Amino acid sequence: VMNNYCHTWNVKSLAQELNMSESTFKKRMYKEVGSVNEFVNKLKIVESLRRLRRTTDSLTQISNDLGFCSSSYFTQVFTRHIGVLPSRIRDYFNNSSFNEES
């Protein structure tokens, strides 16, 4: 998943990738991390945080690179997980000494 953010990951494709039946994969996935979509979105949000901190890529570019269907959906998912807009996070990184601590 982390090497191919743009791929549309779902239960079937992830189960095939792991050589598991869909039902076994689903049971294990829900037990460990919840829904496939939420798991994949969490990975994407972590990567978006890294890129907001370390690059000057636009929100649209980050959204596209991570496979979100639109930058507005990316903003919605990001805000749901982090609690603030991605642009506010970028402003924070740009206006603090946080970037100096790598």
N, C-alpha and C positions, 0 to 999 in steps of 0.2 A: 504494500500500500504506500509506504513512504517513498519508494522509488518511482511511483507512477500515480501522482495525485490526480491527474486528469482522467484516468480511467474511471469508468462508472462502475464502482464496486457495489456488489450486492451479495446476498447470501450464496447464490449459485456460483458466482465467479470466485468468491473467496473460498468456498468449500472445495471447488475444483483445484484451486491453487494449492490447497493444503492436503489434497487427496483424501477428503473426508466426504461422507454423505451430507446432504443438506440438513437433514434432521439432527444429526450428531453435532454438526457445526453450530447450528442454531441454538441448541441446548447449551453448549459450552460457551458460546458467545454471550448469550443473555445472562448466564450465570456469572460470568467474569466481568463483563463491561457494559452490558445493555445492548441496545440495538446496533446493527451494523452501521446505519447512517450516523448515529451519534458518535460511535467510535471513530469512524473516518473523519467526521467533522472536527473532533477533538484533535486528531493528528494534524489536520489542515490548519487549525487555529494556532497550534504550537509553532508550526512552520511560518505562519503569517506573522506571529510575534517576532520571530527571529529576523524575518525580512524587514519588518517595520523598524527594527532596531538597527540593523546593519546595512541596509541598502537605501537608495533614494527612489526605488521603484514606486510607481504610482499605485494607488489602491486598486485601480482597474487592472493594472498589469499583474499584481499579486493575486487578485481574484481570478483572473483568467488562467494564470500559471497553476493555480491550485485546483482548477476544475470546477469552480463555482459557476452556475448558469448565468449569473449577472453580478455586478459589483454591489447592487442593492441587496441581493440575497446574502452575499458575503458579509456585508455590514450588519445585516439582521442576525446571522448566525454568530458572528464575532461578538456583537453586543450581548447576545443571549448568554454566551459562555464567559465573557470577560467582565461585562457590566458597564463598559464605556465604548464609545465609538472608536474604530481603528485610527481615525485621524487624531483623536485626543491622545491616544497612546503614542503615536508618532511624534506629536508635539512634545509630549513629556520626554521621550527619548532625546529629541533634538535640543531641548532646553534644560537638560540636567547633566550632571556629571556621571550619570548612570552609564553612558556610552563609554566612558573612560575605563570602566571596570569590565574587562573582557574575560 
